[in-house]
Amino acid sequence: MKLVVIGGGPGGYVAAIRAAQLGADVTLVEKEALGGTCLNVGCIPTKVLLHSSELLEEIRGGEEIGIKIDGKVTVDWKGIQNRKSNVVNKLVSGVKGLLAVNKVKVIKGTAKFKAKDTVLITKQDGSSEKIKFDNAIIASGSVPFIPPIEGSKLPGVIDSTGALSLENNPKSLVIIGGGVIGVEFASIFNPLGCKVTIIEMLPYILPPVDREISELTKTKLVSEGIDMYNNCKVTKIEESKDGLKVLFTGDNGELSVEAEKVLVAVGRRSNIVNLEAEKNDIKTERGFILVNDKMETNVRGIYAIGDCTGKNMLAHVASDQGVVAAENIMGKNKKMDYKTVPACVYTKPEIASVGLTEEQAKEKGIDYKIGKFPLAANGKSLIMGENGGIIKFITDKKYDEVLGVHIFGPRATDLITEAALAIRLEATVEEIVSTVHAHPTIGEAMREAALAVNKEAIHMVNR
């Protein structure tokens, strides 16, 4: 069985490896570096920069934990960038090795459909090759979306990819967009001494996040010196003597702010323009490829996964979709279940959530209960100096089934897996509570939050 995978990101390369494990003859087409956006200009490089920023904050606060530092602490921007490149290169090399071991043929180039069983690959050297396939998986990913703002093409206006490879640490930065991308970049640059301003069109930041958690995050960011403008619409970007000026309107009328750089971080769009998918009857909607829960398109034998489907634009979702697609191609019967997909935001402290938010529970008319435990009452959080967070459980009132968990605190992105498993297994509060949690850990606060659902928390006053 011949399989062509278009795109070598976290969806594509995982699908290619899984299909090869099951006996498929796999060709993977990737026009740039293996690993896609996530590994090269997304998840991994941003987390490298975030780690450096977080470490700098901890060093500056050393005296609070009994560590005195003599001498000046400075930022080596080139050193940070070099480390980012080293981490990325090591991981890309690892992906390349895994594909080779699994005998996946990798072609550097771009692909477009010439028929429902044929792709034309244009290679980096300009030559082309037609490949017939039995099945194909489209994993072409996404690219940053730049809205039609006047002045958005001026020098100094950058997208998330450009923000990762700046030659110098900017003195000031305006971020248009208060979503996950915007907030994470604010958390990178603010500790490094850059004056950061966020402009968001909605009345709150981090739209997908439980509102209570997003408000706690906003308060924390503002307390750290980040200027925040909500309910504001950017109307124009223009040059100024200090760099760029962003003009916007809001509740207080017309406003403006100047900065050295402007980062546009309002989202991403699918990357399918050059595939000629629609010419070969592959259905799309609003620029995304339509798929069912088996990751099948409407054309028999052609599947699509990852950001190009618009289902849930997260790397770990793309990887799971890749496995589902590969296994269905190889004769299994698998379906995607999005109920237990965790979402993570790498602020300090971190944010992680899975399942229903409180707003979603209300919209669905669910009779629910809430249990909350403040991390100020957790020993490990106090030790780590990150005690302003919270763990929040949302449960069904009748059966105490866990419907959603939301964490704002240290290790949140690691802890969320317990919550995802609980929802996957339709666990109740009692099953969380009766599971022994180690001490001293942040994780034991999960048990306390579950206990708080029925006002039985041990290490706080129940109200």
C-alpha positions as CSV (number, residue, x, y, z in Angstrom):
1,M,0.0,0.0,0.0
2,K,1.5,3.3,-1.1
3,L,0.9,6.3,1.1
4,V,1.9,9.9,0.4
5,V,2.0,12.3,3.4
6,I,2.1,16.0,2.5
7,G,3.8,17.9,5.3
8,G,6.4,16.8,7.9
9,G,5.0,18.6,11.0
10,P,3.9,16.9,14.2
11,G,0.9,15.5,12.4
12,G,2.6,14.4,9.2
13,Y,5.7,12.8,10.5
14,V,3.8,10.9,13.2
15,A,1.3,9.7,10.7
16,A,4.2,8.6,8.4
17,I,5.9,6.7,11.2
18,R,2.7,5.0,12.4
19,A,1.7,3.9,8.9
20,A,5.2,2.6,8.2
21,Q,5.0,0.6,11.5
22,L,1.9,-1.0,10.1
23,G,3.5,-2.0,6.8
24,A,2.8,0.9,4.5
25,D,5.2,2.1,1.8
26,V,5.4,5.8,2.9
27,T,6.7,8.9,1.1
28,L,6.8,12.1,3.1
29,V,6.9,15.4,1.3
30,E,8.2,18.5,3.2
31,K,9.2,21.8,1.7
32,E,11.1,23.1,4.7
33,A,12.5,21.5,7.9
34,L,11.1,18.4,9.3
35,G,9.0,19.0,12.4
36,G,6.9,21.8,10.8
37,T,5.9,25.0,12.5
38,C,5.7,23.5,16.0
39,L,9.3,22.3,16.1
40,N,11.0,25.0,14.1
41,V,9.0,28.3,14.6
42,G,6.4,27.5,17.2
43,C,6.0,25.3,20.3
44,I,9.7,24.4,20.8
45,P,11.6,27.6,20.1
46,T,9.1,29.7,22.0
47,K,9.5,27.5,25.1
48,V,13.3,27.8,24.8
49,L,13.0,31.6,25.0
50,L,10.4,31.4,27.7
51,H,12.7,29.1,29.8
52,S,15.4,31.8,29.5
53,S,13.0,34.5,30.6
54,E,11.8,32.5,33.5
55,L,15.3,31.7,34.7
56,L,16.2,35.4,34.5
57,E,13.2,36.2,36.7
58,E,14.2,33.6,39.2
59,I,17.8,34.8,39.3
60,R,16.6,38.4,39.9
61,G,14.5,37.2,42.8
62,G,17.2,35.1,44.3
63,E,17.5,37.0,47.5
64,E,13.9,36.1,48.4
65,I,15.0,32.4,48.6
66,G,18.4,33.1,50.3
67,I,20.6,33.3,47.1
68,K,22.7,36.4,46.8
69,I,24.3,37.2,43.4
70,D,27.3,39.5,43.3
71,G,27.8,41.2,40.0
72,K,25.5,42.2,37.1
73,V,23.0,39.8,35.5
74,T,22.7,40.6,31.8
75,V,20.9,39.1,28.9
76,D,23.0,37.5,26.1
77,W,20.4,37.6,23.3
78,K,22.7,35.9,20.8
79,G,23.4,33.2,23.4
80,I,19.6,32.6,23.9
81,Q,19.2,32.4,20.1
82,N,22.0,29.9,19.8
83,R,20.5,27.7,22.4
84,K,17.2,27.9,20.7
85,S,18.8,26.8,17.4
86,N,20.7,23.9,19.1
87,V,17.5,22.6,20.8
88,V,15.6,22.8,17.5
89,N,18.3,21.2,15.5
90,K,18.7,18.3,17.9
91,L,15.0,17.6,17.8
92,V,14.8,17.9,14.0
93,S,17.7,15.5,13.7
94,G,15.8,13.1,16.0
95,V,12.7,13.2,13.7
96,K,14.9,12.6,10.6
97,G,16.5,9.6,12.3
98,L,13.1,8.1,13.3
99,L,11.8,8.5,9.7
100,A,14.9,6.8,8.4
101,V,14.7,3.9,10.8
102,N,11.1,3.3,9.8
103,K,12.1,3.4,6.1
104,V,10.0,6.5,5.3
105,K,11.2,8.1,2.1
106,V,11.5,11.9,2.6
107,I,11.4,14.3,-0.4
108,K,12.2,17.9,0.0
109,G,9.7,19.9,-2.0
110,T,6.1,20.9,-2.5
111,A,3.2,18.8,-3.6
112,K,-0.1,19.5,-5.4
113,F,-2.8,17.1,-6.5
114,K,-3.0,16.3,-10.2
115,A,-5.7,13.7,-9.8
116,K,-7.4,11.8,-7.0
117,D,-4.6,9.2,-7.0
118,T,-1.6,11.4,-8.1
119,V,0.5,14.2,-6.7
120,L,3.1,16.3,-8.5
121,I,6.1,17.0,-6.4
122,T,8.3,20.0,-7.2
123,K,11.7,19.4,-5.6
124,Q,14.1,22.0,-4.2
125,D,16.4,21.7,-7.3
126,G,13.5,22.6,-9.6
127,S,12.9,19.1,-10.9
128,S,9.5,17.5,-10.6
129,E,8.1,14.0,-10.1
130,K,4.6,12.5,-10.3
131,I,3.8,9.9,-7.6
132,K,0.7,7.7,-7.7
133,F,-0.7,6.7,-4.4
134,D,-3.3,4.4,-2.8
135,N,-3.9,6.8,0.0
136,A,-2.7,10.3,0.9
137,I,-2.7,12.4,4.1
138,I,-2.7,16.1,3.9
139,A,-0.8,17.6,6.8
140,S,0.1,21.0,5.3
141,G,-0.3,22.9,8.6
142,S,-1.0,26.6,8.9
143,V,0.7,30.0,8.6
144,P,0.3,33.2,10.6
145,F,-2.8,35.3,9.7
146,I,-2.1,39.0,9.1
147,P,-5.4,41.1,9.0
148,P,-5.7,43.9,6.5
149,I,-4.5,46.7,8.9
150,E,-3.1,49.8,7.2
151,G,0.7,49.8,7.7
152,S,1.0,46.0,8.5
153,K,3.7,45.6,5.8
154,L,6.0,48.3,7.3
155,P,9.5,47.3,8.4
156,G,9.4,46.3,12.0
157,V,5.9,44.8,11.8
158,I,6.5,41.1,12.4
159,D,4.6,37.8,12.9
160,S,5.3,35.1,15.4
161,T,8.0,33.5,13.1
162,G,9.8,36.9,12.9
163,A,9.6,37.4,16.6
164,L,11.6,34.2,17.2
165,S,14.6,35.3,15.2
166,L,15.0,39.0,15.9
167,E,18.6,40.1,15.7
168,N,18.3,42.1,18.9
169,N,16.1,42.2,22.0
170,P,13.7,45.1,21.2
171,K,13.4,47.9,23.8
172,S,9.6,48.0,23.3
173,L,7.0,45.8,21.6
174,V,3.3,46.2,20.8
175,I,1.5,42.9,20.5
176,I,-1.8,43.0,18.5
177,G,-3.8,40.1,19.9
178,G,-4.2,38.8,23.4
179,G,-4.6,35.1,22.6
180,V,-2.2,32.3,23.5
181,I,0.5,33.4,21.0
182,G,0.4,37.1,22.1
183,V,0.4,36.3,25.8
184,E,3.3,33.9,25.5
185,F,5.4,36.4,23.6
186,A,4.6,39.0,26.2
187,S,5.9,36.6,28.8
188,I,9.1,36.1,26.8
189,F,10.0,39.7,26.2
190,N,8.8,41.5,29.3
191,P,11.2,39.8,31.7
192,L,14.1,40.5,29.2
193,G,13.6,44.3,29.7
194,C,11.3,45.0,26.8
195,K,8.4,47.3,27.4
196,V,5.3,45.3,26.3
197,T,1.8,46.5,25.4
198,I,-1.0,44.1,24.4
199,I,-4.0,45.3,22.4
200,E,-6.9,42.9,22.3
201,M,-10.3,43.4,20.5
202,L,-12.3,41.3,23.0
203,P,-13.1,42.5,26.6
204,Y,-10.8,39.8,28.0
205,I,-7.6,37.9,27.0
206,L,-7.1,34.2,26.2
207,P,-10.6,33.7,24.8
208,P,-10.7,29.8,25.0
209,V,-9.6,29.8,28.6
210,D,-12.0,29.7,31.6
211,R,-12.8,33.3,32.3
212,E,-11.8,33.2,36.0
213,I,-8.4,31.9,34.9
214,S,-7.9,34.4,32.1
215,E,-8.7,37.3,34.5
216,L,-6.1,36.0,37.1
217,T,-3.6,35.8,34.2
218,K,-4.4,39.4,33.1
219,T,-4.0,40.7,36.7
220,K,-0.6,38.9,36.9
221,L,0.7,40.3,33.6
222,V,-0.4,43.9,34.4
223,S,1.3,43.6,37.8
224,E,4.5,42.7,36.0
225,G,4.4,46.0,34.0
226,I,2.6,44.9,30.8
227,D,0.2,47.5,29.5
228,M,-3.1,45.9,28.5
229,Y,-5.8,47.4,26.3
230,N,-9.1,45.4,25.9
231,N,-12.1,46.2,23.8
232,C,-9.8,47.9,21.3
233,K,-9.5,47.8,17.6
234,V,-6.3,48.6,15.8
235,T,-6.9,51.0,12.9
236,K,-3.5,51.8,11.6
237,I,0.3,51.3,12.0
238,E,2.5,54.1,11.0
239,E,6.2,55.0,11.2
240,S,7.4,57.3,14.0
241,K,10.6,58.8,15.2
242,D,11.1,55.9,17.7
243,G,10.0,53.2,15.3
244,L,6.3,52.5,14.9
245,K,3.1,54.0,16.2
246,V,0.0,51.8,16.6
247,L,-3.3,53.7,16.4
248,F,-6.4,52.1,17.9
249,T,-9.9,52.9,19.1
250,G,-11.5,51.7,22.4
251,D,-13.8,52.7,25.2
252,N,-11.8,55.8,25.8
253,G,-11.8,57.0,22.1
254,E,-8.8,57.1,19.9
255,L,-5.5,56.0,21.4
256,S,-2.0,55.3,20.2
257,V,1.2,53.7,21.5
258,E,4.7,53.7,20.1
259,A,7.2,50.9,20.0
260,E,10.3,49.6,18.3
261,K,8.5,46.5,17.0
262,V,4.9,45.5,16.4
263,L,4.0,41.8,16.6
264,V,0.7,40.8,14.9
265,A,-0.5,37.7,16.7
266,V,-4.2,37.4,15.9
267,G,-4.2,33.7,14.9
268,R,-3.3,31.4,12.0
269,R,-4.9,30.2,8.8
270,S,-4.7,26.9,7.0
271,N,-1.9,26.4,4.5
272,I,-3.6,24.7,1.6
273,V,-3.6,27.4,-1.2
274,N,-1.1,25.6,-3.4
275,L,-2.4,22.0,-3.0
276,E,-5.1,22.5,-5.6
277,A,-7.3,20.4,-3.4
278,E,-10.6,21.9,-4.5
279,K,-9.7,21.4,-8.2
280,N,-9.7,17.7,-7.3
281,D,-13.1,17.9,-5.5
282,I,-11.7,17.9,-2.0
283,K,-14.3,19.9,0.0
284,T,-13.2,22.9,2.1
285,E,-15.1,25.4,4.3
286,R,-13.7,28.8,5.2
287,G,-10.3,27.8,3.9
288,F,-10.1,24.5,6.0
289,I,-10.4,21.0,4.6
290,L,-13.5,19.2,5.8
291,V,-13.0,15.8,7.5
292,N,-15.0,13.4,9.5
293,D,-13.9,11.9,12.9
294,K,-11.9,9.2,11.0
295,M,-9.9,12.1,9.4
296,E,-11.3,11.2,6.0
297,T,-12.1,13.9,3.4
298,N,-15.0,13.5,1.0
299,V,-12.6,11.9,-1.5
300,R,-12.0,8.2,-1.0
301,G,-8.4,7.5,0.0
302,I,-7.5,11.1,0.9
303,Y,-7.2,12.1,4.5
304,A,-6.4,15.4,6.2
305,I,-5.0,16.1,9.7
306,G,-3.7,19.0,11.8
307,D,-4.1,22.7,11.4
308,C,-5.3,22.5,7.8
309,T,-8.6,21.0,9.1
310,G,-9.2,23.8,11.6
311,K,-10.5,21.3,14.1
312,N,-8.3,22.1,17.0
313,M,-5.1,23.8,16.0
314,L,-2.7,22.2,18.5
315,A,0.4,20.1,17.8
316,H,-0.7,17.3,20.1
317,V,-4.1,17.1,18.3
318,A,-2.3,16.9,14.9
319,S,-0.2,14.0,16.2
320,D,-3.2,12.1,17.4
321,Q,-5.1,12.8,14.2
322,G,-2.1,11.5,12.3
323,V,-2.3,8.2,14.2
324,V,-6.0,7.9,13.7
325,A,-5.6,8.6,9.9
326,A,-2.7,6.1,9.5
327,E,-4.5,3.3,11.4
328,N,-7.7,3.8,9.4
329,I,-5.7,3.6,6.2
330,M,-4.2,0.4,7.4
331,G,-7.5,-1.3,8.1
332,K,-8.2,-0.3,11.7
333,N,-11.4,1.5,12.8
334,K,-10.3,4.6,14.8
335,K,-12.1,7.9,15.6
336,M,-10.9,11.1,17.0
337,D,-12.3,12.2,20.4
338,Y,-11.7,15.8,21.2
339,K,-13.3,15.7,24.6
340,T,-10.1,15.1,26.4
341,V,-7.8,17.5,24.5
342,P,-5.8,19.6,27.0
343,A,-4.9,23.2,26.2
344,C,-1.7,24.8,27.6
345,V,-0.4,28.3,27.8
346,Y,3.2,28.8,28.9
347,T,2.9,31.9,31.0
348,K,4.5,32.1,34.5
349,P,2.8,30.5,36.2
350,E,1.5,28.2,33.5
351,I,-2.2,27.7,32.4
352,A,-3.7,24.3,31.5
353,S,-7.2,23.2,31.0
354,V,-9.2,20.3,29.7
355,G,-13.0,19.7,29.3
356,L,-15.7,22.3,29.9
357,T,-15.1,25.8,31.1
358,E,-17.6,27.3,33.5
359,E,-19.0,29.4,30.7
360,Q,-19.5,26.4,28.5
361,A,-21.2,24.5,31.3
362,K,-23.7,27.4,31.6
363,E,-24.3,27.6,27.9
364,K,-25.1,23.9,27.8
365,G,-27.5,24.2,30.7
366,I,-25.6,21.7,32.8
367,D,-26.3,21.6,36.5
368,Y,-22.8,21.8,37.8
369,K,-20.7,22.3,40.9
370,I,-17.3,23.9,41.3
371,G,-14.3,23.1,43.6
372,K,-11.4,25.5,43.9
373,F,-8.2,25.2,45.8
374,P,-5.7,28.2,46.1
375,L,-2.1,27.3,45.6
376,A,-1.2,29.7,48.3
377,A,-2.2,26.8,50.6
378,N,0.1,24.3,48.8
379,G,3.5,23.7,50.3
380,K,5.3,23.0,47.0
381,S,3.9,26.1,45.4
382,L,5.2,28.2,48.4
383,I,8.6,26.5,48.1
384,M,8.7,27.4,44.4
385,G,7.6,31.0,45.1
386,E,4.6,30.6,42.7
387,N,1.6,30.7,45.1
388,G,-0.8,33.0,43.4
389,G,-2.5,30.3,41.3
390,I,-5.6,28.1,41.6
391,I,-6.9,24.7,40.6
392,K,-10.6,24.6,39.6
393,F,-12.8,21.5,39.1
394,I,-16.1,21.6,37.3
395,T,-18.3,18.6,38.0
396,D,-21.8,17.3,37.2
397,K,-24.0,17.9,40.2
398,K,-25.9,14.6,40.0
399,Y,-23.1,12.1,39.7
400,D,-20.0,14.2,40.6
401,E,-18.5,13.3,37.2
402,V,-15.5,15.5,36.3
403,L,-16.4,17.7,33.4
404,G,-13.5,20.2,33.3
405,V,-10.3,21.1,35.1
406,H,-8.5,24.4,34.9
407,I,-5.1,25.2,36.4
408,F,-3.3,28.4,36.9
409,G,0.0,27.6,38.6
410,P,3.4,25.9,38.4
411,R,3.6,22.6,36.6
412,A,0.1,23.1,35.2
413,T,0.9,21.8,31.8
414,D,2.2,18.5,33.4
415,L,-0.6,18.2,35.9
416,I,-3.4,18.5,33.3
417,T,-2.8,14.9,32.1
418,E,-4.3,13.6,35.3
419,A,-7.4,15.6,34.6
420,A,-7.6,14.6,30.9
421,L,-7.4,10.9,32.0
422,A,-10.1,11.5,34.5
423,I,-12.5,12.9,31.9
424,R,-11.5,10.1,29.5
425,L,-12.5,7.5,32.0
426,E,-15.6,9.5,33.1
427,A,-14.1,9.6,36.6
428,T,-16.0,11.0,39.6
429,V,-14.7,13.3,42.3
430,E,-14.6,10.3,44.7
431,E,-12.2,8.5,42.3
432,I,-9.8,11.5,42.3
433,V,-10.1,11.9,46.0
434,S,-9.5,8.2,46.8
435,T,-6.3,8.2,44.7
436,V,-3.3,8.9,46.9
437,H,-1.3,12.0,45.8
438,A,2.3,12.3,46.8
439,H,3.5,15.0,49.2
440,P,5.0,17.6,48.9
441,T,3.9,18.2,45.3
442,I,1.7,20.6,43.3
443,G,-0.2,17.5,42.3
444,E,-1.7,17.0,45.8
445,A,-3.6,20.3,45.2
446,M,-5.5,18.4,42.5
447,R,-7.0,16.2,45.3
448,E,-7.8,19.2,47.5
449,A,-9.6,21.0,44.6
450,A,-11.6,17.8,44.0
451,L,-12.4,17.6,47.8
452,A,-13.5,21.3,47.6
453,V,-16.3,20.3,45.2
454,N,-18.2,18.9,48.1
455,K,-16.7,21.4,50.7
456,E,-14.5,18.7,52.1
457,A,-11.0,20.2,51.4
458,I,-8.6,19.6,54.3
459,H,-6.1,22.4,53.8
460,M,-8.4,25.4,53.5
461,V,-11.6,26.7,55.0
462,N,-14.5,25.4,53.0
463,R,-17.2,28.0,52.1
